[in-house]
Amino acid sequence: MAEPASSAGLSTRTSGSHFLDTTAEYQWARDAAGLMPSTVDQLVKPVLEIHEHYDLVP
C-alpha cells in the first residue's frame, strides 16, 4: 500500500500540484490523440470534482 504524501516527505501542495499537472498532461495527450474536447472534459470532470469536494489528491 502506498504511503500518504505527508509520510513520504511530500507536502500536500506538492502532491496536489503533481496531481493537477498529471491531469493536464492526460487531457493534452487525449486531445492530441484526436478525441473531441467535450469527451476529454467528460472523462476528467468527475475526477476534478471529487478532488475539489474532498480536498484530497486521489
PDB file with one MODEL, atoms N, CA, C and O in Angstrom:
MODEL        1
ATOM      1  N   MET A   1       0.848  -1.176   0.000  1.00  0.00           N
ATOM      2  CA  MET A   1       0.000   0.000   0.000  1.00  0.00           C
ATOM      3  C   MET A   1       0.889   1.233   0.000  1.00  0.00           C
ATOM      4  O   MET A   1       1.892   1.286   0.712  1.00  0.00           O
ATOM      5  N   ALA A   2       0.521   2.211  -0.792  1.00  0.00           N
ATOM      6  CA  ALA A   2       1.322   3.433  -0.909  1.00  0.00           C
ATOM      7  C   ALA A   2       1.191   4.277   0.352  1.00  0.00           C
ATOM      8  O   ALA A   2       0.147   4.310   1.003  1.00  0.00           O
ATOM      9  N   GLU A   3       2.276   4.952   0.670  1.00  0.00           N
ATOM     10  CA  GLU A   3       2.261   5.834   1.835  1.00  0.00           C
ATOM     11  C   GLU A   3       1.550   7.133   1.486  1.00  0.00           C
ATOM     12  O   GLU A   3       1.634   7.592   0.347  1.00  0.00           O
ATOM     13  N   PRO A   4       0.852   7.732   2.443  1.00  0.00           N
ATOM     14  CA  PRO A   4       0.273   9.051   2.187  1.00  0.00           C
ATOM     15  C   PRO A   4       1.372  10.048   1.878  1.00  0.00           C
ATOM     16  O   PRO A   4       2.515   9.884   2.305  1.00  0.00           O
ATOM     17  N   ALA A   5       1.019  11.081   1.133  1.00  0.00           N
ATOM     18  CA  ALA A   5       2.013  12.067   0.711  1.00  0.00           C
ATOM     19  C   ALA A   5       2.765  12.669   1.888  1.00  0.00           C
ATOM     20  O   ALA A   5       3.970  12.901   1.792  1.00  0.00           O
ATOM     21  N   SER A   6       2.073  12.929   3.004  1.00  0.00           N
ATOM     22  CA  SER A   6       2.730  13.573   4.134  1.00  0.00           C
ATOM     23  C   SER A   6       3.793  12.672   4.761  1.00  0.00           C
ATOM     24  O   SER A   6       4.828  13.174   5.201  1.00  0.00           O
ATOM     25  N   SER A   7       3.567  11.355   4.815  1.00  0.00           N
ATOM     26  CA  SER A   7       4.571  10.489   5.405  1.00  0.00           C
ATOM     27  C   SER A   7       5.684  10.152   4.424  1.00  0.00           C
ATOM     28  O   SER A   7       6.733   9.657   4.836  1.00  0.00           O
ATOM     29  N   ALA A   8       5.483  10.406   3.158  1.00  0.00           N
ATOM     30  CA  ALA A   8       6.528  10.165   2.181  1.00  0.00           C
ATOM     31  C   ALA A   8       7.456  11.370   2.057  1.00  0.00           C
ATOM     32  O   ALA A   8       8.397  11.348   1.264  1.00  0.00           O
ATOM     33  N   GLY A   9       7.198  12.426   2.839  1.00  0.00           N
ATOM     34  CA  GLY A   9       8.048  13.605   2.813  1.00  0.00           C
ATOM     35  C   GLY A   9       7.590  14.653   1.813  1.00  0.00           C
ATOM     36  O   GLY A   9       8.288  15.646   1.605  1.00  0.00           O
ATOM     37  N   LEU A  10       6.444  14.457   1.193  1.00  0.00           N
ATOM     38  CA  LEU A  10       5.922  15.437   0.246  1.00  0.00           C
ATOM     39  C   LEU A  10       4.843  16.257   0.922  1.00  0.00           C
ATOM     40  O   LEU A  10       4.056  15.733   1.710  1.00  0.00           O
ATOM     41  N   SER A  11       4.806  17.516   0.620  1.00  0.00           N
ATOM     42  CA  SER A  11       3.750  18.344   1.176  1.00  0.00           C
ATOM     43  C   SER A  11       2.473  18.123   0.382  1.00  0.00           C
ATOM     44  O   SER A  11       2.519  17.637  -0.748  1.00  0.00           O
ATOM     45  N   THR A  12       1.328  18.477   0.968  1.00  0.00           N
ATOM     46  CA  THR A  12       0.055  18.354   0.280  1.00  0.00           C
ATOM     47  C   THR A  12       0.056  19.228  -0.958  1.00  0.00           C
ATOM     48  O   THR A  12      -0.485  18.840  -1.993  1.00  0.00           O
ATOM     49  N   ARG A  13       0.655  20.397  -0.863  1.00  0.00           N
ATOM     50  CA  ARG A  13       0.714  21.303  -2.016  1.00  0.00           C
ATOM     51  C   ARG A  13       1.492  20.658  -3.147  1.00  0.00           C
ATOM     52  O   ARG A  13       1.088  20.773  -4.304  1.00  0.00           O
ATOM     53  N   THR A  14       2.581  19.993  -2.855  1.00  0.00           N
ATOM     54  CA  THR A  14       3.390  19.360  -3.886  1.00  0.00           C
ATOM     55  C   THR A  14       2.626  18.227  -4.555  1.00  0.00           C
ATOM     56  O   THR A  14       2.616  18.129  -5.782  1.00  0.00           O
ATOM     57  N   SER A  15       1.989  17.373  -3.770  1.00  0.00           N
ATOM     58  CA  SER A  15       1.250  16.267  -4.359  1.00  0.00           C
ATOM     59  C   SER A  15       0.020  16.781  -5.098  1.00  0.00           C
ATOM     60  O   SER A  15      -0.364  16.213  -6.120  1.00  0.00           O
ATOM     61  N   GLY A  16      -0.604  17.845  -4.600  1.00  0.00           N
ATOM     62  CA  GLY A  16      -1.738  18.441  -5.291  1.00  0.00           C
ATOM     63  C   GLY A  16      -1.320  19.040  -6.615  1.00  0.00           C
ATOM     64  O   GLY A  16      -2.024  18.898  -7.615  1.00  0.00           O
ATOM     65  N   SER A  17      -0.181  19.707  -6.630  1.00  0.00           N
ATOM     66  CA  SER A  17       0.344  20.273  -7.871  1.00  0.00           C
ATOM     67  C   SER A  17       0.680  19.174  -8.869  1.00  0.00           C
ATOM     68  O   SER A  17       0.411  19.299 -10.064  1.00  0.00           O
ATOM     69  N   HIS A  18       1.270  18.100  -8.365  1.00  0.00           N
ATOM     70  CA  HIS A  18       1.608  16.960  -9.227  1.00  0.00           C
ATOM     71  C   HIS A  18       0.336  16.356  -9.824  1.00  0.00           C
ATOM     72  O   HIS A  18       0.307  16.021 -11.008  1.00  0.00           O
ATOM     73  N   PHE A  19      -0.713  16.214  -9.013  1.00  0.00           N
ATOM     74  CA  PHE A  19      -1.985  15.676  -9.498  1.00  0.00           C
ATOM     75  C   PHE A  19      -2.552  16.548 -10.608  1.00  0.00           C
ATOM     76  O   PHE A  19      -2.965  16.032 -11.647  1.00  0.00           O
ATOM     77  N   LEU A  20      -2.578  17.858 -10.405  1.00  0.00           N
ATOM     78  CA  LEU A  20      -3.132  18.762 -11.412  1.00  0.00           C
ATOM     79  C   LEU A  20      -2.279  18.774 -12.686  1.00  0.00           C
ATOM     80  O   LEU A  20      -2.817  18.840 -13.791  1.00  0.00           O
ATOM     81  N   ASP A  21      -0.965  18.712 -12.535  1.00  0.00           N
ATOM     82  CA  ASP A  21      -0.085  18.650 -13.707  1.00  0.00           C
ATOM     83  C   ASP A  21      -0.321  17.364 -14.494  1.00  0.00           C
ATOM     84  O   ASP A  21      -0.385  17.380 -15.723  1.00  0.00           O
ATOM     85  N   THR A  22      -0.446  16.264 -13.780  1.00  0.00           N
ATOM     86  CA  THR A  22      -0.684  14.975 -14.430  1.00  0.00           C
ATOM     87  C   THR A  22      -2.025  14.964 -15.144  1.00  0.00           C
ATOM     88  O   THR A  22      -2.138  14.434 -16.249  1.00  0.00           O
ATOM     89  N   THR A  23      -3.038  15.544 -14.521  1.00  0.00           N
ATOM     90  CA  THR A  23      -4.363  15.623 -15.139  1.00  0.00           C
ATOM     91  C   THR A  23      -4.312  16.473 -16.403  1.00  0.00           C
ATOM     92  O   THR A  23      -4.920  16.119 -17.413  1.00  0.00           O
ATOM     93  N   ALA A  24      -3.598  17.579 -16.356  1.00  0.00           N
ATOM     94  CA  ALA A  24      -3.462  18.440 -17.536  1.00  0.00           C
ATOM     95  C   ALA A  24      -2.734  17.705 -18.657  1.00  0.00           C
ATOM     96  O   ALA A  24      -3.115  17.825 -19.822  1.00  0.00           O
ATOM     97  N   GLU A  25      -1.696  16.949 -18.321  1.00  0.00           N
ATOM     98  CA  GLU A  25      -0.973  16.176 -19.326  1.00  0.00           C
ATOM     99  C   GLU A  25      -1.866  15.099 -19.927  1.00  0.00           C
ATOM    100  O   GLU A  25      -1.802  14.839 -21.128  1.00  0.00           O
ATOM    101  N   TYR A  26      -2.694  14.477 -19.106  1.00  0.00           N
ATOM    102  CA  TYR A  26      -3.643  13.470 -19.598  1.00  0.00           C
ATOM    103  C   TYR A  26      -4.602  14.104 -20.596  1.00  0.00           C
ATOM    104  O   TYR A  26      -4.865  13.544 -21.660  1.00  0.00           O
ATOM    105  N   GLN A  27      -5.125  15.282 -20.242  1.00  0.00           N
ATOM    106  CA  GLN A  27      -6.036  15.975 -21.145  1.00  0.00           C
ATOM    107  C   GLN A  27      -5.331  16.324 -22.459  1.00  0.00           C
ATOM    108  O   GLN A  27      -5.906  16.161 -23.535  1.00  0.00           O
ATOM    109  N   TRP A  28      -4.109  16.794 -22.373  1.00  0.00           N
ATOM    110  CA  TRP A  28      -3.361  17.152 -23.568  1.00  0.00           C
ATOM    111  C   TRP A  28      -3.136  15.920 -24.444  1.00  0.00           C
ATOM    112  O   TRP A  28      -3.311  15.990 -25.660  1.00  0.00           O
ATOM    113  N   ALA A  29      -2.753  14.799 -23.844  1.00  0.00           N
ATOM    114  CA  ALA A  29      -2.487  13.577 -24.610  1.00  0.00           C
ATOM    115  C   ALA A  29      -3.751  13.071 -25.297  1.00  0.00           C
ATOM    116  O   ALA A  29      -3.707  12.658 -26.456  1.00  0.00           O
ATOM    117  N   ARG A  30      -4.871  13.103 -24.589  1.00  0.00           N
ATOM    118  CA  ARG A  30      -6.132  12.659 -25.197  1.00  0.00           C
ATOM    119  C   ARG A  30      -6.539  13.606 -26.321  1.00  0.00           C
ATOM    120  O   ARG A  30      -7.048  13.163 -27.351  1.00  0.00           O
ATOM    121  N   ASP A  31      -6.321  14.895 -26.132  1.00  0.00           N
ATOM    122  CA  ASP A  31      -6.637  15.876 -27.168  1.00  0.00           C
ATOM    123  C   ASP A  31      -5.743  15.657 -28.385  1.00  0.00           C
ATOM    124  O   ASP A  31      -6.218  15.715 -29.520  1.00  0.00           O
ATOM    125  N   ALA A  32      -4.459  15.407 -28.162  1.00  0.00           N
ATOM    126  CA  ALA A  32      -3.522  15.165 -29.254  1.00  0.00           C
ATOM    127  C   ALA A  32      -3.871  13.882 -30.007  1.00  0.00           C
ATOM    128  O   ALA A  32      -3.575  13.752 -31.194  1.00  0.00           O
ATOM    129  N   ALA A  33      -4.507  12.931 -29.306  1.00  0.00           N
ATOM    130  CA  ALA A  33      -4.907  11.675 -29.943  1.00  0.00           C
ATOM    131  C   ALA A  33      -6.150  11.850 -30.811  1.00  0.00           C
ATOM    132  O   ALA A  33      -6.540  10.932 -31.532  1.00  0.00           O
ATOM    133  N   GLY A  34      -6.770  13.022 -30.744  1.00  0.00           N
ATOM    134  CA  GLY A  34      -7.891  13.314 -31.614  1.00  0.00           C
ATOM    135  C   GLY A  34      -9.266  13.166 -30.995  1.00  0.00           C
ATOM    136  O   GLY A  34     -10.264  13.196 -31.715  1.00  0.00           O
ATOM    137  N   LEU A  35      -9.351  13.006 -29.676  1.00  0.00           N
ATOM    138  CA  LEU A  35     -10.668  12.969 -29.039  1.00  0.00           C
ATOM    139  C   LEU A  35     -11.295  14.350 -29.075  1.00  0.00           C
ATOM    140  O   LEU A  35     -10.601  15.365 -29.014  1.00  0.00           O
ATOM    141  N   MET A  36     -12.596  14.375 -29.173  1.00  0.00           N
ATOM    142  CA  MET A  36     -13.290  15.662 -29.134  1.00  0.00           C
ATOM    143  C   MET A  36     -13.089  16.285 -27.752  1.00  0.00           C
ATOM    144  O   MET A  36     -13.098  15.570 -26.749  1.00  0.00           O
ATOM    145  N   PRO A  37     -12.906  17.605 -27.685  1.00  0.00           N
ATOM    146  CA  PRO A  37     -12.686  18.265 -26.391  1.00  0.00           C
ATOM    147  C   PRO A  37     -13.777  17.958 -25.360  1.00  0.00           C
ATOM    148  O   PRO A  37     -13.480  17.833 -24.172  1.00  0.00           O
ATOM    149  N   SER A  38     -15.019  17.838 -25.792  1.00  0.00           N
ATOM    150  CA  SER A  38     -16.088  17.550 -24.836  1.00  0.00           C
ATOM    151  C   SER A  38     -15.920  16.161 -24.232  1.00  0.00           C
ATOM    152  O   SER A  38     -16.262  15.954 -23.068  1.00  0.00           O
ATOM    153  N   THR A  39     -15.403  15.208 -24.997  1.00  0.00           N
ATOM    154  CA  THR A  39     -15.166  13.860 -24.480  1.00  0.00           C
ATOM    155  C   THR A  39     -14.085  13.886 -23.410  1.00  0.00           C
ATOM    156  O   THR A  39     -14.215  13.256 -22.361  1.00  0.00           O
ATOM    157  N   VAL A  40     -13.015  14.626 -23.690  1.00  0.00           N
ATOM    158  CA  VAL A  40     -11.922  14.737 -22.720  1.00  0.00           C
ATOM    159  C   VAL A  40     -12.438  15.382 -21.436  1.00  0.00           C
ATOM    160  O   VAL A  40     -12.113  14.926 -20.340  1.00  0.00           O
ATOM    161  N   ASP A  41     -13.231  16.429 -21.563  1.00  0.00           N
ATOM    162  CA  ASP A  41     -13.788  17.104 -20.388  1.00  0.00           C
ATOM    163  C   ASP A  41     -14.679  16.162 -19.584  1.00  0.00           C
ATOM    164  O   ASP A  41     -14.644  16.183 -18.354  1.00  0.00           O
ATOM    165  N   GLN A  42     -15.479  15.336 -20.262  1.00  0.00           N
ATOM    166  CA  GLN A  42     -16.360  14.398 -19.567  1.00  0.00           C
ATOM    167  C   GLN A  42     -15.564  13.346 -18.803  1.00  0.00           C
ATOM    168  O   GLN A  42     -16.018  12.869 -17.763  1.00  0.00           O
ATOM    169  N   LEU A  43     -14.391  12.979 -19.299  1.00  0.00           N
ATOM    170  CA  LEU A  43     -13.562  11.986 -18.619  1.00  0.00           C
ATOM    171  C   LEU A  43     -12.896  12.555 -17.373  1.00  0.00           C
ATOM    172  O   LEU A  43     -12.744  11.857 -16.370  1.00  0.00           O
ATOM    173  N   VAL A  44     -12.501  13.821 -17.438  1.00  0.00           N
ATOM    174  CA  VAL A  44     -11.711  14.423 -16.359  1.00  0.00           C
ATOM    175  C   VAL A  44     -12.588  15.114 -15.317  1.00  0.00           C
ATOM    176  O   VAL A  44     -12.215  15.170 -14.145  1.00  0.00           O
ATOM    177  N   LYS A  45     -13.725  15.630 -15.716  1.00  0.00           N
ATOM    178  CA  LYS A  45     -14.573  16.428 -14.816  1.00  0.00           C
ATOM    179  C   LYS A  45     -14.926  15.708 -13.511  1.00  0.00           C
ATOM    180  O   LYS A  45     -14.786  16.313 -12.448  1.00  0.00           O
ATOM    181  N   PRO A  46     -15.377  14.444 -13.535  1.00  0.00           N
ATOM    182  CA  PRO A  46     -15.719  13.786 -12.259  1.00  0.00           C
ATOM    183  C   PRO A  46     -14.523  13.655 -11.311  1.00  0.00           C
ATOM    184  O   PRO A  46     -14.674  13.781 -10.096  1.00  0.00           O
ATOM    185  N   VAL A  47     -13.353  13.405 -11.862  1.00  0.00           N
ATOM    186  CA  VAL A  47     -12.151  13.272 -11.025  1.00  0.00           C
ATOM    187  C   VAL A  47     -11.826  14.605 -10.359  1.00  0.00           C
ATOM    188  O   VAL A  47     -11.505  14.646  -9.171  1.00  0.00           O
ATOM    189  N   LEU A  48     -11.908  15.693 -11.120  1.00  0.00           N
ATOM    190  CA  LEU A  48     -11.626  17.010 -10.554  1.00  0.00           C
ATOM    191  C   LEU A  48     -12.679  17.423  -9.529  1.00  0.00           C
ATOM    192  O   LEU A  48     -12.349  18.065  -8.532  1.00  0.00           O
ATOM    193  N   GLU A  49     -13.938  17.064  -9.760  1.00  0.00           N
ATOM    194  CA  GLU A  49     -14.998  17.391  -8.796  1.00  0.00           C
ATOM    195  C   GLU A  49     -14.771  16.674  -7.467  1.00  0.00           C
ATOM    196  O   GLU A  49     -14.947  17.269  -6.404  1.00  0.00           O
ATOM    197  N   ILE A  50     -14.388  15.421  -7.521  1.00  0.00           N
ATOM    198  CA  ILE A  50     -14.100  14.676  -6.286  1.00  0.00           C
ATOM    199  C   ILE A  50     -12.901  15.283  -5.575  1.00  0.00           C
ATOM    200  O   ILE A  50     -12.905  15.432  -4.353  1.00  0.00           O
ATOM    201  N   HIS A  51     -11.875  15.632  -6.342  1.00  0.00           N
ATOM    202  CA  HIS A  51     -10.676  16.261  -5.775  1.00  0.00           C
ATOM    203  C   HIS A  51     -11.038  17.563  -5.052  1.00  0.00           C
ATOM    204  O   HIS A  51     -10.576  17.810  -3.938  1.00  0.00           O
ATOM    205  N   GLU A  52     -11.860  18.385  -5.689  1.00  0.00           N
ATOM    206  CA  GLU A  52     -12.245  19.667  -5.083  1.00  0.00           C
ATOM    207  C   GLU A  52     -13.167  19.471  -3.884  1.00  0.00           C
ATOM    208  O   GLU A  52     -13.043  20.178  -2.884  1.00  0.00           O
ATOM    209  N   HIS A  53     -14.086  18.518  -3.980  1.00  0.00           N
ATOM    210  CA  HIS A  53     -15.060  18.318  -2.887  1.00  0.00           C
ATOM    211  C   HIS A  53     -14.375  17.835  -1.613  1.00  0.00           C
ATOM    212  O   HIS A  53     -14.621  18.367  -0.531  1.00  0.00           O
ATOM    213  N   TYR A  54     -13.513  16.825  -1.744  1.00  0.00           N
ATOM    214  CA  TYR A  54     -12.876  16.251  -0.558  1.00  0.00           C
ATOM    215  C   TYR A  54     -11.537  16.915  -0.229  1.00  0.00           C
ATOM    216  O   TYR A  54     -10.955  16.654   0.823  1.00  0.00           O
ATOM    217  N   ASP A  55     -11.054  17.767  -1.125  1.00  0.00           N
ATOM    218  CA  ASP A  55      -9.758  18.425  -0.945  1.00  0.00           C
ATOM    219  C   ASP A  55      -8.653  17.410  -0.682  1.00  0.00           C
ATOM    220  O   ASP A  55      -7.772  17.617   0.152  1.00  0.00           O
ATOM    221  N   LEU A  56      -8.730  16.304  -1.421  1.00  0.00           N
ATOM    222  CA  LEU A  56      -7.716  15.246  -1.325  1.00  0.00           C
ATOM    223  C   LEU A  56      -7.200  14.922  -2.713  1.00  0.00           C
ATOM    224  O   LEU A  56      -7.894  15.100  -3.714  1.00  0.00           O
ATOM    225  N   VAL A  57      -5.980  14.447  -2.751  1.00  0.00           N
ATOM    226  CA  VAL A  57      -5.402  14.005  -4.019  1.00  0.00           C
ATOM    227  C   VAL A  57      -5.706  12.518  -4.175  1.00  0.00           C
ATOM    228  O   VAL A  57      -5.372  11.717  -3.302  1.00  0.00           O
ATOM    229  N   PRO A  58      -6.344  12.151  -5.292  1.00  0.00           N
ATOM    230  CA  PRO A  58      -6.655  10.728  -5.489  1.00  0.00           C
ATOM    231  C   PRO A  58      -5.417   9.881  -5.581  1.00  0.00           C
ATOM    232  O   PRO A  58      -5.512   8.665  -5.746  1.00  0.00           O
TER     233      PRO A  58
ENDMDL
END
